[in-house]
Amino acid sequence: MDGVFFKRFERHAQGEGLKAHATHYCPGCGHGLVHRFLSEAIEELGVQERTIAVSPVGCSVFLYYYFDVGNTQAAHGRAPAVAIGHKVANPESIVVSYQGDGDLASIGLAEIIQTAQMGVPISVIFVNNAIYAMTGGQMAPTTLPDQTTTTSPAGRDRFTGEPLRVAELIAGLDGPVYVERVALFNNKQRYRARKAITKALRYQVENRGFSLVEVLSECPVHLKQTPRDAEHWVEEHMVPVYPLGVKKDVPDAEWATLPDPLFDVDSILETIGATDAPVERFADCFPSHLAEDDVAVKFAGAGGDGAQTIARLTCVAAINEGFDATYIPSYGPESRGGTSYADVHIATEEVMSPAVPHPHALIVFNAPSMEKFAPTVATGGTLVYDSTVIQDVPDLDPSIRVVGIPLTQIAHALGNVRTKNVVALGALQHVTELLPAETYISALRNALLHRRDLLKVNERAFDAGQEAAAEALAEGVG
């Protein structure tokens, strides 16, 4: 077991002194026991070098500080999806998804159900302490009837729903081969928990299929009890709602052999229709006239305005020039109307944060986006907007250059109103010189490689945007 755990916990006091072996977990927390049983199973099966542990947000996240195995931290609820990725990329790996109840049974419910139904041989350890422990003690899907939490101070009632029995839910699916619920409140239950976790891993080693072990765990802090009293609470209150035992076991199951992943570069490029040929570059230097080493640009409009498309194109164009770039989309609730925006960063070395709270350049296609984002433009920045549909511009800092261009009107005259986003891209290029025009055209041609029928009109739209921007600047139009 010592070989599975790191010998020293480096995070506290740089691994020196009394805190060198400290734990994140509160006294009496069940996670420590589950960690021990998991480490013993890994050691017993001799799979330490093959094991990959996936831990998401919540108390489960700390697992990677302790286990000397492959580790991946997943987004909240997404551990099963990440686990599938690891398993299909390396079929010989032993993948463990380690999750809590708020994570697995709430935000990650779709992921765990679809993963279980798929049946890929991975092992899920599900720690159920009936509460959102790390984030403040909120009610979880597994919170018991009448149990008080920070979000159910009067106790969970029928209006807030019944507790979700995850083990039974997963066992009812066709995909899983082994599902069991265990507990930790006495030595007999701990022995059963250790056996169940070992069995879940062994079924994966033997390629039998998907396994899930639900562990009823104590959380003395949020129960406001001693560890011993918390153990009694689990036995007296949780077990009647969550009966222990095997919910499904198909010992003679055998999952299909996972195909070997494809790592041949030429084959992958052929499959996705790409090439590793060098990309022609046109920029002589980074656009430091906009910002020294990191330029932030925001594209905003209604759904269908094409803001996302030109944001992604700008990101690709910057990468083609050898810069680091990020593109983060954000879709509003409306498919039409409202605002849908995208944040793009272009950096000399590395983008440190993908968000754009104060863009150096802002392109807006509709009035709600103008109202929402125009006041956020950085001092000395640039605002380009569609004057066809936007009539009012907020009062902005005098240092901000405001350029109104009839993007929709120009696109309509070209015979394809959907090209207004490319008109905007041409205007942005001329006004800011963010990247050379040739860089954008090259990226545009590559994006439309299989839609040659659309290339000509989009190239005309880009040129028209540049011409309109030149005229607007000459006339001082804002």
Backbone hydrogen bonds, N-H to C=O, Kabsch-Sander energy under -0.5 kcal/mol:
donor,donor_aa,acceptor,acceptor_aa,energy
4,V,1,M,-1.4
5,F,1,M,-1.7
6,F,66,Y,-2.9
9,F,20,A,-2.7
10,E,8,R,-1.1
12,H,9,F,-0.6
13,A,11,R,-0.5
14,Q,11,R,-0.6
15,G,12,H,-2.3
16,E,13,A,-1.8
19,K,16,E,-0.6
20,A,17,G,-1.5
21,H,18,L,-0.8
22,A,19,K,-1.5
29,C,26,C,-2.2
30,G,218,E,-1.4
32,G,29,C,-0.6
34,V,30,G,-2.2
35,H,31,H,-2.8
36,R,32,G,-2.0
37,F,33,L,-2.6
38,L,34,V,-2.6
39,S,35,H,-2.6
40,E,36,R,-2.4
41,A,37,F,-2.0
42,I,38,L,-2.3
43,E,39,S,-2.3
44,E,40,E,-2.8
45,L,41,A,-2.2
46,G,42,I,-0.6
46,G,43,E,-0.8
47,V,42,I,-2.0
50,R,47,V,-1.2
51,T,47,V,-1.1
51,T,48,Q,-0.7
52,I,94,I,-2.8
53,A,70,G,-3.5
54,V,96,V,-3.2
55,S,53,A,-0.5
55,S,72,T,-2.2
61,V,58,G,-1.8
62,F,59,C,-1.3
63,L,60,S,-2.0
64,Y,61,V,-0.9
65,Y,62,F,-2.1
66,Y,63,L,-1.7
67,F,63,L,-1.7
68,D,4,V,-4.1
68,D,66,Y,-0.5
69,V,67,F,-1.8
70,G,51,T,-2.2
72,T,53,A,-2.4
74,A,55,S,-1.5
74,A,72,T,-0.6
78,R,75,A,-2.3
82,V,78,R,-2.1
83,A,79,A,-2.8
84,I,80,P,-2.2
85,G,81,A,-1.7
86,H,82,V,-2.1
87,K,83,A,-2.5
88,V,84,I,-2.7
89,A,85,G,-1.7
90,N,86,H,-1.6
93,S,90,N,-2.5
94,I,50,R,-2.3
95,V,93,S,-0.6
96,V,52,I,-2.7
97,S,95,V,-0.5
97,S,123,S,-2.6
98,Y,54,V,-2.7
98,Y,96,V,-0.7
99,Q,97,S,-0.6
99,Q,125,I,-2.7
101,D,127,V,-1.0
104,L,100,G,-2.9
105,A,101,D,-2.0
106,S,102,G,-0.5
107,I,102,G,-1.0
108,G,103,D,-2.0
109,L,106,S,-1.6
112,I,108,G,-2.4
113,I,109,L,-2.2
114,Q,110,A,-2.3
115,T,111,E,-2.3
116,A,112,I,-2.5
117,Q,113,I,-2.5
118,M,114,Q,-1.9
119,G,115,T,-1.7
120,V,115,T,-0.6
122,I,120,V,-1.6
123,S,95,V,-2.4
124,V,211,S,-2.5
125,I,97,S,-2.6
125,I,123,S,-0.5
126,F,124,V,-0.6
126,F,213,V,-3.0
127,V,99,Q,-3.1
127,V,125,I,-0.6
128,N,126,F,-0.7
128,N,215,V,-2.9
129,N,127,V,-0.7
132,Y,138,Q,-2.4
133,A,131,I,-1.3
136,G,133,A,-0.8
137,G,132,Y,-2.3
138,Q,132,Y,-0.7
143,T,140,A,-1.5
146,D,156,R,-3.1
147,Q,144,L,-1.8
149,T,152,S,-1.0
150,T,137,G,-2.4
152,S,149,T,-0.6
155,G,152,S,-2.3
156,R,147,Q,-1.1
160,T,157,D,-1.1
161,G,158,R,-1.4
164,L,141,P,-2.2
165,R,163,P,-0.6
166,V,164,L,-1.3
169,L,165,R,-2.0
170,I,166,V,-2.9
171,A,167,A,-2.5
172,G,168,E,-1.4
173,L,170,I,-1.5
177,V,210,F,-2.9
178,Y,210,F,-1.4
179,V,248,K,-2.7
180,E,212,L,-1.9
181,R,245,G,-2.5
182,V,214,E,-3.1
184,L,216,L,-0.6
190,R,186,N,-2.3
191,Y,187,N,-2.4
192,R,188,K,-1.8
193,A,189,Q,-2.4
194,R,190,R,-2.5
195,K,191,Y,-2.1
196,A,192,R,-2.4
197,I,193,A,-2.4
198,T,194,R,-2.2
199,K,195,K,-2.4
200,A,196,A,-2.4
201,L,197,I,-1.8
202,R,198,T,-2.6
203,Y,199,K,-2.6
204,Q,200,A,-1.0
205,V,201,L,-2.5
206,E,202,R,-2.4
207,N,204,Q,-1.7
208,R,203,Y,-3.3
209,G,203,Y,-0.6
211,S,122,I,-2.1
212,L,178,Y,-2.3
213,V,124,V,-2.7
214,E,180,E,-2.6
214,E,212,L,-0.5
215,V,126,F,-3.4
215,V,213,V,-0.5
216,L,182,V,-2.9
216,L,214,E,-0.6
217,S,128,N,-2.6
217,S,215,V,-0.5
223,L,219,C,-1.8
224,K,220,P,-1.1
225,Q,220,P,-2.0
230,A,226,T,-2.6
231,E,227,P,-1.8
232,H,228,R,-1.8
233,W,229,D,-2.3
234,V,230,A,-2.1
235,E,231,E,-2.1
236,E,232,H,-2.9
237,H,233,W,-2.9
238,M,233,W,-1.0
238,M,234,V,-0.8
239,V,234,V,-2.0
241,V,237,H,-0.6
241,V,238,M,-0.7
242,Y,238,M,-3.3
245,G,181,R,-2.8
247,K,179,V,-2.8
248,K,179,V,-1.8
250,V,177,V,-2.7
253,A,250,V,-1.9
255,W,207,N,-2.7
263,F,261,P,-0.7
268,I,264,D,-2.3
269,L,265,V,-2.7
270,E,266,D,-2.1
271,T,267,S,-2.3
272,I,268,I,-2.2
273,G,269,L,-0.6
273,G,270,E,-0.5
274,A,269,L,-3.0
288,S,286,F,-3.1
290,L,287,P,-1.9
291,A,287,P,-1.1
295,V,346,I,-3.1
297,V,344,V,-3.0
298,K,361,A,-2.3
299,F,342,A,-2.3
300,A,363,I,-2.9
301,G,340,S,-2.1
303,G,337,G,-0.8
305,D,302,A,-2.2
310,I,306,G,-2.0
311,A,307,A,-1.8
312,R,308,Q,-2.4
313,L,309,T,-2.2
314,T,310,I,-2.2
315,C,311,A,-2.1
316,V,312,R,-2.4
317,A,313,L,-2.6
318,A,314,T,-2.2
319,I,315,C,-2.1
320,N,316,V,-2.5
321,E,317,A,-0.9
322,G,319,I,-2.0
323,F,318,A,-2.0
324,D,347,A,-1.9
326,T,345,H,-1.8
328,I,343,D,-2.6
330,S,341,Y,-2.5
340,S,301,G,-4.4
341,Y,330,S,-2.4
342,A,299,F,-2.4
343,D,328,I,-2.5
344,V,297,V,-2.9
345,H,326,T,-1.7
346,I,295,V,-2.3
347,A,324,D,-3.1
348,T,293,D,-2.1
352,M,350,E,-0.5
360,H,296,A,-2.6
361,A,296,A,-1.3
362,L,382,T,-2.5
363,I,298,K,-2.4
364,V,384,V,-2.2
365,F,300,A,-1.9
370,M,366,N,-1.8
371,E,367,A,-2.8
372,K,368,P,-2.1
373,F,369,S,-2.7
374,A,370,M,-1.9
376,T,373,F,-1.9
377,V,374,A,-1.6
378,A,359,P,-2.7
381,G,378,A,-2.4
382,T,360,H,-2.1
383,L,401,R,-3.2
384,V,362,L,-3.0
385,Y,403,V,-2.0
386,D,364,V,-1.4
387,S,385,Y,-1.0
387,S,405,I,-1.4
389,V,386,D,-1.0
390,I,386,D,-1.9
391,Q,389,V,-0.6
400,I,397,D,-2.3
401,R,381,G,-2.6
402,V,400,I,-0.6
403,V,383,L,-3.3
403,V,401,R,-0.5
405,I,385,Y,-2.6
405,I,403,V,-0.5
407,L,405,I,-2.5
410,I,406,P,-2.4
411,A,407,L,-2.4
412,H,408,T,-2.5
413,A,409,Q,-1.9
414,L,410,I,-1.3
415,G,412,H,-1.3
416,N,411,A,-1.8
419,T,416,N,-2.0
420,K,417,V,-1.5
421,N,418,R,-0.7
422,V,419,T,-0.6
423,V,419,T,-2.1
424,A,420,K,-2.2
425,L,421,N,-1.6
426,G,422,V,-2.3
427,A,423,V,-2.2
428,L,424,A,-2.8
429,Q,425,L,-2.3
430,H,426,G,-2.1
431,V,427,A,-2.7
432,T,428,L,-2.6
433,E,428,L,-0.6
433,E,429,Q,-2.2
439,T,436,P,-0.6
440,Y,436,P,-1.5
441,I,437,A,-2.5
442,S,438,E,-2.4
443,A,439,T,-2.1
444,L,440,Y,-2.7
445,R,441,I,-2.6
446,N,442,S,-1.9
447,A,443,A,-2.2
448,L,444,L,-1.7
449,L,446,N,-1.3
451,R,448,L,-1.6
454,L,451,R,-1.9
455,L,451,R,-0.7
456,K,452,R,-0.8
458,N,454,L,-1.7
459,E,455,L,-2.6
460,R,456,K,-2.2
461,A,457,V,-2.0
462,F,458,N,-2.3
463,D,459,E,-2.2
464,A,460,R,-2.7
465,G,461,A,-2.2
466,Q,462,F,-1.9
467,E,463,D,-2.5
468,A,464,A,-2.6
469,A,465,G,-2.1
470,A,466,Q,-2.2
471,E,467,E,-2.2
472,A,468,A,-2.5
473,L,469,A,-2.5
474,A,470,A,-2.0
475,E,471,E,-2.0
476,G,472,A,-0.9
477,V,472,A,-2.5
